[in-house]
Amino acid sequence: MAAAGSPEQAGLRMSTARGRWVLLATVLGSGIASIDATAVSVALPSIGRDLGADLASLQWVITAYTVTLAGFLLVGGSLGDRYGRRRVFMIGVGWFAVASLLCGIAPNVPVLVAARALQGVGGALLAPGSLAILQASFAVGDRPRAIGAWSGLSGVATAVGPFLGGWLVEVLSWRLVFFINLPLVAAVLVVAARHVPESTDPGATGRVDLAGAVLVTGGLVGLSYGLIEGPDSGWDAPAVLGALLLGVASLAGFVAVERRAATPMMPLDLFGSRQFSAANMVTFVVYASLGGALFLLPIQLQQVGGYSPLAAGTALLPLTIVMLTLSARSGALAERIGPRAQMTVGPVVAAAGLALITRAAGEGGYLLDVLPGVIVLGLGLATVVAPLTSTALGAAPAEHAGIASAVNNDVARTAQLLAVAVLPAAAGLTGDAYLDAAGFASGFQSALWIVAGLCASGGLVAYLGIRNPAPTRPTAIPKRPMVPCRHCGIDAPPPVTGTAARR
């Protein structure tokens, strides 16, 4: 097995056939997870009607996937570094396919939720590998082009997800949203086996931090269960109290384990940097706002607005188009003027978009009540996401760039997971509320005002906590131009962050 950085591994060119095959395998692999994540949200109302699910069950359809993905994402990167990125990537893709099949044939909600949790583990194995493979396989001069192409094509997959999911639900069944993964998986496995070179990280030593992964996953499961079930079962119910206490204890244990571990999955000293901590705080509030809004919006459009699944999926398309068009320019601007201004203004603009989307509860139609808010939200996210990601990475030492990227991505996933668990109850949406159009519309408006306020607070955090880098003095030695991060962390989700999550 060749190590990363060997001539065999670091010599691929974008202009060669093998280089293009490697790019295709990584794009399709990450695209599977992106399409699935965005398509499932559009399918939620149909799943609820077909399986007789209440709102809490629909929350679990999203949360079960996000819990295991967030819990094992860092471990997935570590396994790839130690045992082979191609090997772990292919295992993750195959795992994701088996779980997708189980989702598609699920006869009831508990089976579907369990299968979604398995999907999250597969996603945690494949997601870090796609970018790490590009980083390890391509020649240094071709890596920016390869990562840029991966970013753009992965963004297309994210944009296609809601549209494809809506069309599949409308034409036949929500089950096709999961079955569509299977032919894509077959293509990825064939291409990866034939064309993707294997690589490892010679510097990845020590034991994989499985204890940390189990504790953080247990903590997220406990908190999610307590927060989702508390409004219906009662906050003093033994199961709810037990789950919340278990969640808090597990997360405390996770912090203790990470402090003592020789090779922790999340080095806590990274948070000693004010810039890194502030960037991740902004990440948390922005992605929590986005995750909560995009969980409720497809339900609002279909259950209250009378949209078809296809129309509901298409309604979100301008958001991704705006981000794909402007994110690279936003990253380039932040390189010139520093990230503070965009990270301060972007969340406020996004909050204004979320506030405008409260009009979706009215009867004015898509062009008047939905599209303006979606476009303004896209403008805000395009303003903040690229500098947010690059700031989080730039605040960490160079040797920790991979783990900093993975931590920032994990913060975004965790924020979305907690938002889906907390927001409906905070807005008074529990039980079968989504079946009552008038009641859901009122709760939807309350929820959007909550996330709008939360998102705007991210601008305040950035203003107080983010500092622009000190200008560097010109030298006689010309510097190579920096390549702006082209890939946003929207999971709206994924795409993930713009640098390989390697550990």
N, C-alpha and C positions, 0 to 999 in steps of 0.2 A: 504494500500500500504506500503510495507516494505521499510525501508530506506536502502541505501547502507551501508554495513558494519554490518548489523544485522546477527545473526547466520544463518537465513534462506538463506540470500543472499550471504554470504561469505563462504559457506561451500561446494560448488560443487567441485568434484574431476574429473580429466581427466579420471580416470579409471572407472567412473560410466557411465551408459547409458545416464543419463540426461546430464551429462557434455559433452558427445560427441554430443548430440542433440543440445545443446546450441552452441557449436563450429560450427556445421554444419550450423545452421541458420545464424550466423554472417559471416561465410565465403561465403555462397551463396549470402547474402545480399550485401556485399562489392564487391563480384565477378560480380554481375549484372552490377554495375556501371563501373567496370574495363573493362569487356568484351565490353560493349557498347562504352566506350571512345576510346579504341584502334581499334575496328572493324570499327567504322564510318570513321576514317581517310582513311582506305583502300577503302571504298565504295565511296569516294568523286568523282572520275572521272565518275563512273556510274551514280551517282546522277546528276552530271552536264549534262551528255548527255541526260538522261531521262527527266529531268525537264527544259532543256534549260537554265541552270544557267551559269552566268559568274563567274570569279574568286572571285569577291567581295561577291557574293551570297554564294559560297562555304566557304569563310571566315566566314560568318555569321552562317553557319551550325555548325561550331566549336565554334565560339565566343558566340553565344546566350546561349549555355549550360554553358560555363565557366563563363560568367558574373553573372548569377543568382546563380550558385554554389558558386563562390567566395563571392558574396554579402551576402548570407544567411547562409554560413557554420557555422559561429560562433553563429548565432541565433539558428540554429538547435541544436547545443550542449547545449545551455542554456535552450531551451524548454525541451530537454530530461532530464536534471538535475532537472527541476522544476516539470514537469508533468508526468514523467515516461519514462525511456529510451526505454523500450520495446514498449510502446504505440507510441512514436514519431518515433521509428525505423519502426514499422509496417505501420504507416501512410505514412512515406517516401517511403517505398517499394511499397505500393499500388499506391501512387501518381506517382511514377516512371513508373509503369506498364501502367497506363492510358495515360500518356504522350507518352510512347513508342508506344502504339496502335495508337495514333494520328499521330506520326511520320510515322508509317508504311503505313497509308492510306492517307498521305498528297498528295493533287492533284497538288500542286505548291510550289514554294520556300517560299513565305511568310507564308503559313500554316506550312511548315516544320520548319522554323526558330522559329515560335511562339511555336510549340510543343517542340522544343529543349530547349527553355527557361523554359518551364514548367518542363521538365526533370531535369534541373539544380536545381530547387527548391526541387524536390523529392530527388535528390542526396544530397543536403545540409541537409535534414532531416534524411536520413538514414546513411550517412557516419560517423558522429561523434558517432552514437549510437553503431556501431558494436564493436569497441574497448572498449567503456565505459561499455557495457554489460559484456564483459569478465572481465574487471577490477572489476566490482561490484559483479559478480556472483561466481567467483572461489575463493577457499581458497587461502590464501597468498602464500603458498608454491607451488601451482599449476598454479599461474598466469603466471610466465615466460614461462612454457611449453605451456600453452594455447595461449599466445600471439605469441610465436615462431611458433606454428603450424598454427595459423591464418596467420602469415606473409608469411610462405612458400606456403600455399595453395592459398592465395590471389595472390601471385606472379605467380603461375601456371595459374590462371585465366587471369592475364595480358598477359602472354606469349601466351595463347590460342587465345586471342582476334583477333589479326591480321590474324592468320591462319584461324580461324572460319569465320571471316568476309569475307575474300577473297574467301573461299569455297562457302559460301552462295551466294555471288554476282555472282560467276562464274556459279553455278549450276542453279540458278533461277533468283533472283532479289535482289537488295540492300534493298528492303523492309523487307526481312527476317532478316536482321541485327537487326531490331527493334522488330519484332515479336518473335524472339527467347527468348526475355526477359520474355514473358508471362508465359510459363510453369515453369520457374525458380522462378518467383514471387509467383506463386501458392504454390510451395513447401516451400518457405521461410515463407509465411504467416501461413501455416498449422503447420509447425514445431515450429515457434515462439509462436503461440497461445497456443500450447500444452506443450511446454517444457521450454521456456525462462522465468525466474522469473522477476518480475517487481522490479525496484529500482529507487530511487530518491536520490538527494544530499541534506541532511538537511541543509547544509550551503549555498545553493543557495537561496538567498533572494533578495527582491527588484524586480523591473519591468524588463521585458525583453527589451533589447535595440533595439526596432523595428525602432526607428528614425534613429539610426546609420546604421542599415541594409539598410533602404530605401535610405539614402543619399549615402552610398558607392556604392550601386548597380546603382543608378542614375548617379553617377560620372563615373563609368566604362562604362555604356551604352553610355553616351554622348561622352566620349573620343573615345570609339571604333567606334561609328558611324562616327565621324568626321575624324578619321584616315583612316577608310576603304573607305569612300565615297569621301574624299578630292581629291585623285588623278584623279578620273573620273569626278567628278562634278565641280572641281575647289576649291582651298582653300578659295577663297573669296565668294563662294556661301553662301547665307543667312542660308540655312539649316546646312551647314558644320560649319560655324562660330558659329551659335547658339548652335549647339551640343557641340562643343569644349568649349565654354564659360560656358554652363550648366554643363559640366563635371567637369571643374576646380572649379566652384562655389560650386557644390555639395560635392566635396572632401574636399574643405576648410570648408564647413559646417560640414562635418563628423568629422574633427579634432576638431572643436569648440565644437560639441556635446560631443565627447569623453572626452574632458577636464573637462566638467561640470557634466557629468552623474555620478550618485551615483554608478551604477553598469555597467560600460562601456563594450561593447563587445570586445574592444581592449584597454586595459589599456596602455596609452601612456608612463607611467613611466617605462615600460619594456625596452623601447628604450634608457633609461638613461644608461643602461649597454653597454659599448663599445663592449664587447664580443657578446652580443645578437644582437646589430645593425650590426656588421661586419658579423656575421653568416647569418643574413637575407639578407644582401647585396650580399653575395656570392650565397645564394639561388636564389636570383632574377636573377642574370646574368647567372647562370648555367641553370636554368629552362627556362629562356627566350630563350637561345640558343637552348636548346633541343626542346622546343615547336615549334619554328619557323622551325627548320630543319625537324622535324617529321611531320609537316603539308605539307611541299613541297615534301619530298622524295617519298611518295607513288604516288603522281601525276607525278613526274618525271619518276619514274620507269614504270608506265603504259602508260602515254601519249607520252613519248619520247623513253623510252627503249623498249617498246612493251611487257612488262611483263603482264601476266594475273593477275586478282585480287588475285588469290590464290598464285601465285609466288611472287607478291609484298608483300603480308602479311607474307609469309614464309621468305622473305629476311630479315625481322627485328627480326626474332626469336633468332639469336645468341646474340643480344644485351641483351635480357632478361635472356638468359641462363648464360651468363657471370656474370651478376649482381646477379642472384640467387646463383650462385656457390661461389662468392667471397665476397659478402657484409658482411656476418657474420664474416668472417676472417678479413675483413678490420676494422669492428667495434672493434673486439678484439685487433687488433694491435694498434688502436688509444687509447684504454684504457691503453696500456702499455707505449707508447711513447709520448702520447699527440696528439691532433688533428692538430696542425699547419702544420706539414710537409705534411700530406696527403691532407689537404685542400688547400695547396699551389700547390702541384704537380698534384693533380687530375684534376682540371680544365684545366691545360696546356695539359695534356695527352688527355683529352676529346676534346680539341680544335684541337689537331693533328688529331684525328679521324674525326672530322668534315671537316678538310681540305682535308683529304684523300677521303672523300665521294664526293668531287667535281668531282672526276674521274667518278662518275656515269653518268655524262653528255657525256662520251665517248662511244666507241663501243667495249670495251674490254671484256665485259661479267661480270657476277656476281662475279666469283671467283677472278678476277683480279681488278675490278673497284669498287665493292661494299663491299664485305665481309671484306677486310682488314680494311677499315674505320669503319665499324660497330663493329668489334671486338675491335679496339683501343678505340673507343668511349665507349664501354661497360667497358673496363678496367679503363678508366678515371672516369667514373661515379661510378663504384664499389669502387674506391679508395676514392672518396670524399663524397658520399652520407651518409654513416653511421656516420662518424665523424661529418659531417655537421649537421645532425639532432640531434645527442646527444649533440653537442656544443650549439645549439640553446636552447635546453631544459635545459642543465646544467647551462646556464648563467642566468636563471630566478630563483627566490626564489621557494622553494619546493612547497609552497601553490599555485603557479601559473604555475605548470608544465603542467596542462591540457590546459590552455589558451595559454601558450607559444607554445605548439605543434600545436594548431589550428591556431595561428598567422603565424607560419612558413609554415604550409600547405597552408594557404591563400596567403602568399607571392608567393609561387610557382605557384599557380593557376593564380594569377594576372599577373605574369611574362609571363606565357604561352599565356594568353589572349592578352596581349599587343603585344607580338611578332607576333602572327598570324595577328593582325591588322596592324602592322607597316612594317614588313619585306618584304612582296611582293612589296609594293610601293617603298620601299627603294632600292629594286633590279630591279626596272623597270617592274614589273609584274602587269599589270592591265587589266581590261576588259576581253576579251576573249583570253588572252595571253596563257593560258594553252592549247588552241587548236592549237597553232603554235609551232610545235616541236622544230624547231631551235631557235626561240625566247625564248621559255621557258627554254631550256637547258642553254642558255647564262645567263638568269636571275637567274636560279637555282645556277649556279656556283658563281655568284656575291653574292647571298643570303648566301650561305654556307661560303664564305670567311668573310662576315660580322659577322655571328654568331660565327665563329671560333675565330675571334678577340675579340668579346664580352666575350666569354667563358674564353679565356686566361686571360682577365682582372680580372676574379674572383680569379685566383691564386695570382695576385698582391694584391688584396683587403685582401685576407687571410693572406698573408705574412706581410702586414702592420698592420692589425687589430686584428688578432687572437693571443692569448697567451695560452701557455700550462698551465694547472693548476699547482700550486706550489705543490711539493711532500709533502706528509703527513708523519709525523713521526710514526713509528710503535708503537703500544700500546700492552699492555698485553692481551687485549681483542681481540680475533680473529674476523676479519670482514667477513661478508658474501660476497662471490664473486659477482661482478657485472655481470649482464647479458647484453651482447652487443645488441644494437638495430639491429634487423634482417630485418627490413622492410624499404625499400627505399621509397622516396617520388615521384618516377617517375610516372607520369601520362601518360605517354608517350603512355602515362600517366597512374592514380594512379598507383600503390599503394600510399597511403598517408603516413604520418609520423609514426614513430614507437611507439608512445605513444598515449593513448586515448585523443582525442580532446573533452574534457568534458564540456567546457563552451562556 
